[in-house]
């Protein structure tokens, strides 16, 4: 009986070893599954983190591209404004030059008209002076003729008086 008890005990021990080994295997398998599930969760979290990091990097790149585009637009606008300003200034300068040229032409034309009038007036003055000189000459001639006539009249009157006195 003893042998039988020992054999039963050994069977129980063997059975319990088998059960312990099976339990150990089950525990190991469960541990491995849990480890695998944990690794999968960690991997998912890491993948999500990587996606987020990539998303942030992409957003930064887009933001940088948008900033560059905005700066380019501003530069284009600034250069356009500068070009417009220079065109306006050039037009204003051209208009000012044109007005100055017109003013110089007016002054020149007015000076010509003035000079022409002055010359005409001087010619009129010379003409009148010539007329005055001619009239003075004529007057002098007439005065001399009058004096000669008076002298002749005096002589004739004297002769008449003498002739009347003689008789």
C-alpha atoms as a printed R data frame, in Angstrom:
    type eleno elety resid chain resno      x       y        z
1   ATOM     1    CA   UNK     A     1  0.000   0.000    0.000
2   ATOM     2    CA   UNK     A     2  2.713   2.163    0.626
3   ATOM     3    CA   UNK     A     3  3.850   1.758   -2.860
4   ATOM     4    CA   UNK     A     4  0.466   2.502   -4.037
5   ATOM     5    CA   UNK     A     5  0.320   5.594   -1.899
6   ATOM     6    CA   UNK     A     6  3.691   6.644   -3.174
7   ATOM     7    CA   UNK     A     7  2.656   6.000   -6.692
8   ATOM     8    CA   UNK     A     8 -0.562   7.986   -6.157
9   ATOM     9    CA   UNK     A     9  1.455  10.728   -4.494
10  ATOM    10    CA   UNK     A    10  3.900  10.680   -7.376
11  ATOM    11    CA   UNK     A    11  1.012  10.727   -9.798
12  ATOM    12    CA   UNK     A    12 -0.476  13.599   -7.920
13  ATOM    13    CA   UNK     A    13  2.882  15.342   -7.804
14  ATOM    14    CA   UNK     A    14  3.341  14.591  -11.517
15  ATOM    15    CA   UNK     A    15 -0.203  15.680  -12.183
16  ATOM    16    CA   UNK     A    16  0.320  18.767  -10.085
17  ATOM    17    CA   UNK     A    17  3.610  19.368  -11.885
18  ATOM    18    CA   UNK     A    18  1.807  18.992  -15.153
19  ATOM    19    CA   UNK     A    19 -0.900  21.291  -13.902
20  ATOM    20    CA   UNK     A    20  1.769  23.706  -12.593
21  ATOM    21    CA   UNK     A    21  3.607  23.511  -15.886
22  ATOM    22    CA   UNK     A    22  0.346  24.025  -17.734
23  ATOM    23    CA   UNK     A    23 -0.450  26.877  -15.421
24  ATOM    24    CA   UNK     A    24  3.030  28.252  -15.910
25  ATOM    25    CA   UNK     A    25  2.599  27.882  -19.633
26  ATOM    26    CA   UNK     A    26 -0.799  29.557  -19.444
27  ATOM    27    CA   UNK     A    27  0.654  32.315  -17.290
28  ATOM    28    CA   UNK     A    28  3.635  32.655  -19.630
29  ATOM    29    CA   UNK     A    29  1.306  32.661  -22.616
30  ATOM    30    CA   UNK     A    30 -0.944  35.226  -20.934
31  ATOM    31    CA   UNK     A    31  2.116  37.264  -19.985
32  ATOM    32    CA   UNK     A    32  3.355  37.054  -23.557
33  ATOM    33    CA   UNK     A    33 -0.061  38.066  -24.873
34  ATOM    34    CA   UNK     A    34 -0.211  40.930  -22.402
35  ATOM    35    CA   UNK     A    35  3.332  41.916  -23.364
36  ATOM    36    CA   UNK     A    36  2.372  41.704  -27.040
37  ATOM    37    CA   UNK     A    37 -0.796  43.753  -26.397
38  ATOM    38    CA   UNK     A    38  1.265  46.254  -24.387
39  ATOM    39    CA   UNK     A    39  3.826  46.456  -27.221
40  ATOM    40    CA   UNK     A    40  0.965  46.924  -29.702
41  ATOM    41    CA   UNK     A    41 -0.510  49.694  -27.547
42  ATOM    42    CA   UNK     A    42  2.922  51.310  -27.169
43  ATOM    43    CA   UNK     A    43  3.456  50.951  -30.922
44  ATOM    44    CA   UNK     A    44  0.041  52.517  -31.612
45  ATOM    45    CA   UNK     A    45  0.801  55.353  -29.198
46  ATOM    46    CA   UNK     A    46  4.228  55.819  -30.826
47  ATOM    47    CA   UNK     A    47  2.616  55.761  -34.289
48  ATOM    48    CA   UNK     A    48  0.040  58.321  -33.178
49  ATOM    49    CA   UNK     A    49  2.818  60.436  -31.655
50  ATOM    50    CA   UNK     A    50  4.806  60.098  -34.893
51  ATOM    51    CA   UNK     A    51  1.718  61.135  -36.903
52  ATOM    52    CA   UNK     A    52  1.212  64.107  -34.597
53  ATOM    53    CA   UNK     A    53  4.882  65.055  -34.885
54  ATOM    54    CA   UNK     A    54  4.674  64.726  -38.669
55  ATOM    55    CA   UNK     A    55  1.445  66.737  -38.626
56  ATOM    56    CA   UNK     A    56  3.094  69.467  -36.558
57  ATOM    57    CA   UNK     A    57  6.115  69.470  -38.879
58  ATOM    58    CA   UNK     A    58  3.803  69.641  -41.891
59  ATOM    59    CA   UNK     A    59  1.836  72.487  -40.283
60  ATOM    60    CA   UNK     A    60  5.099  74.317  -39.614
61  ATOM    61    CA   UNK     A    61  6.167  73.825  -43.225
62  ATOM    62    CA   UNK     A    62  2.773  75.064  -44.449
63  ATOM    63    CA   UNK     A    63  2.984  78.025  -42.088
64  ATOM    64    CA   UNK     A    64  6.467  78.804  -43.371
65  ATOM    65    CA   UNK     A    65  5.272  78.492  -46.989
66  ATOM    66    CA   UNK     A    66  2.317  80.766  -46.206
67  ATOM    67    CA   UNK     A    67  4.661  83.295  -44.585
68  ATOM    68    CA   UNK     A    68  6.920  83.211  -47.650
69  ATOM    69    CA   UNK     A    69  3.892  83.627  -49.939
70  ATOM    70    CA   UNK     A    70  2.609  86.504  -47.827
71  ATOM    71    CA   UNK     A    71  6.052  88.138  -47.836
72  ATOM    72    CA   UNK     A    72  6.259  87.691  -51.606
73  ATOM    73    CA   UNK     A    73  2.814  89.249  -52.008
74  ATOM    74    CA   UNK     A    74  3.878  92.133  -49.808
75  ATOM    75    CA   UNK     A    75  7.084  92.547  -51.801
76  ATOM    76    CA   UNK     A    76  5.096  92.499  -55.058
77  ATOM    77    CA   UNK     A    77  2.655  95.041  -53.624
78  ATOM    78    CA   UNK     A    78  5.482  97.229  -52.355
79  ATOM    79    CA   UNK     A    79  7.302  97.100  -55.684
80  ATOM    80    CA   UNK     A    80  4.016  97.831  -57.485
81  ATOM    81    CA   UNK     A    81  3.402 100.802  -55.200
82  ATOM    82    CA   UNK     A    82  6.954 102.032  -55.758
83  ATOM    83    CA   UNK     A    83  6.522 101.670  -59.511
84  ATOM    84    CA   UNK     A    84  3.185 103.530  -59.390
85  ATOM    85    CA   UNK     A    85  4.727 106.232  -57.206
86  ATOM    86    CA   UNK     A    86  7.626 106.659  -59.627
87  ATOM    87    CA   UNK     A    87  5.201 106.755  -62.589
88  ATOM    88    CA   UNK     A    88  3.091 109.395  -60.840
89  ATOM    89    CA   UNK     A    89  6.227 111.374  -59.986
90  ATOM    90    CA   UNK     A    90  7.450 111.084  -63.573
91  ATOM    91    CA   UNK     A    91  4.061 112.264  -64.862
92  ATOM    92    CA   UNK     A    92  4.069 115.136  -62.373
93  ATOM    93    CA   UNK     A    93  7.601 116.086  -63.389
94  ATOM    94    CA   UNK     A    94  6.650 115.881  -67.070
95  ATOM    95    CA   UNK     A    95  3.549 117.998  -66.435
96  ATOM    96    CA   UNK     A    96  5.613 120.521  -64.474
97  ATOM    97    CA   UNK     A    97  8.200 120.651  -67.264
98  ATOM    98    CA   UNK     A    98  5.417 121.087  -69.823
99  ATOM    99    CA   UNK     A    99  3.847 123.900  -67.801
100 ATOM   100    CA   UNK     A   100  7.233 125.565  -67.392
101 ATOM   101    CA   UNK     A   101  7.824 125.260  -71.151
102 ATOM   102    CA   UNK     A   102  4.371 126.746  -71.810
103 ATOM   103    CA   UNK     A   103  5.106 129.575  -69.369
104 ATOM   104    CA   UNK     A   104  8.476 130.237  -71.031
105 ATOM   105    CA   UNK     A   105  6.742 130.251  -74.439
106 ATOM   106    CA   UNK     A   106  4.082 132.673  -73.135
107 ATOM   107    CA   UNK     A   107  6.772 134.925  -71.693
108 ATOM   108    CA   UNK     A   108  8.698 134.729  -74.965
109 ATOM   109    CA   UNK     A   109  5.554 135.428  -77.007
110 ATOM   110    CA   UNK     A   110  4.587 138.288  -74.711
111 ATOM   111    CA   UNK     A   111  8.115 139.682  -74.938
112 ATOM   112    CA   UNK     A   112  7.953 139.477  -78.755
113 ATOM   113    CA   UNK     A   113  4.559 141.208  -78.794
114 ATOM   114    CA   UNK     A   114  5.857 143.847  -76.371
115 ATOM   115    CA   UNK     A   115  9.030 144.379  -78.406
116 ATOM   116    CA   UNK     A   116  6.949 144.637  -81.598
117 ATOM   117    CA   UNK     A   117  4.680 147.225  -79.982
118 ATOM   118    CA   UNK     A   118  7.677 149.148  -78.695
119 ATOM   119    CA   UNK     A   119  9.222 149.108  -82.170
120 ATOM   120    CA   UNK     A   120  5.939 150.218  -83.743
121 ATOM   121    CA   UNK     A   121  5.638 153.017  -81.183
122 ATOM   122    CA   UNK     A   122  9.234 154.050  -81.823
123 ATOM   123    CA   UNK     A   123  8.523 154.064  -85.552
124 ATOM   124    CA   UNK     A   124  5.395 156.142  -84.952
125 ATOM   125    CA   UNK     A   125  7.411 158.510  -82.768
126 ATOM   126    CA   UNK     A   126 10.109 158.817  -85.449
127 ATOM   127    CA   UNK     A   127  7.436 159.334  -88.101
128 ATOM   128    CA   UNK     A   128  5.784 162.066  -86.018
129 ATOM   129    CA   UNK     A   129  9.147 163.611  -85.224
130 ATOM   130    CA   UNK     A   130  9.883 163.668  -88.961
131 ATOM   131    CA   UNK     A   131  6.472 165.220  -89.550
132 ATOM   132    CA   UNK     A   132  7.162 167.779  -86.813
133 ATOM   133    CA   UNK     A   133 10.570 168.537  -88.315
134 ATOM   134    CA   UNK     A   134  8.975 168.819  -91.762
135 ATOM   135    CA   UNK     A   135  6.245 171.045  -90.340
136 ATOM   136    CA   UNK     A   136  8.841 173.172  -88.539
137 ATOM   137    CA   UNK     A   137 10.784 173.500  -91.803
138 ATOM   138    CA   UNK     A   138  7.602 174.405  -93.611
139 ATOM   139    CA   UNK     A   139  6.750 176.868  -90.836
140 ATOM   140    CA   UNK     A   140 10.241 178.370  -91.047
141 ATOM   141    CA   UNK     A   141  9.914 178.671  -94.809
142 ATOM   142    CA   UNK     A   142  6.492 180.238  -94.432
143 ATOM   143    CA   UNK     A   143  7.791 182.644  -91.797
144 ATOM   144    CA   UNK     A   144 10.686 183.580  -94.054
145 ATOM   145    CA   UNK     A   145  8.285 183.972  -96.969
146 ATOM   146    CA   UNK     A   146  6.040 186.081  -94.740
147 ATOM   147    CA   UNK     A   147  9.004 188.229  -93.716
148 ATOM   148    CA   UNK     A   148 10.013 188.647  -97.348
149 ATOM   149    CA   UNK     A   149  6.448 189.492  -98.187
150 ATOM   150    CA   UNK     A   150  6.350 191.975  -95.296
151 ATOM   151    CA   UNK     A   151  9.627 193.480  -96.451
152 ATOM   152    CA   UNK     A   152  8.241 193.713  -99.972
153 ATOM   153    CA   UNK     A   153  5.019 195.253  -98.618
154 ATOM   154    CA   UNK     A   154  7.035 197.722  -96.559
155 ATOM   155    CA   UNK     A   155  9.100 198.644  -99.563
156 ATOM   156    CA   UNK     A   156  5.985 198.903 -101.705
157 ATOM   157    CA   UNK     A   157  4.216 200.941  -99.003
158 ATOM   158    CA   UNK     A   158  7.289 203.141  -98.636
159 ATOM   159    CA   UNK     A   159  7.390 203.698 -102.389
160 ATOM   160    CA   UNK     A   160  3.684 204.445 -102.346
161 ATOM   161    CA   UNK     A   161  4.157 206.896  -99.507
162 ATOM   162    CA   UNK     A   162  7.022 208.510 -101.306
163 ATOM   163    CA   UNK     A   163  4.980 208.713 -104.452
164 ATOM   164    CA   UNK     A   164  2.094 210.197 -102.495
165 ATOM   165    CA   UNK     A   165  4.349 212.607 -100.693
166 ATOM   166    CA   UNK     A   166  6.004 213.710 -103.840
167 ATOM   167    CA   UNK     A   167  2.835 214.700 -105.315
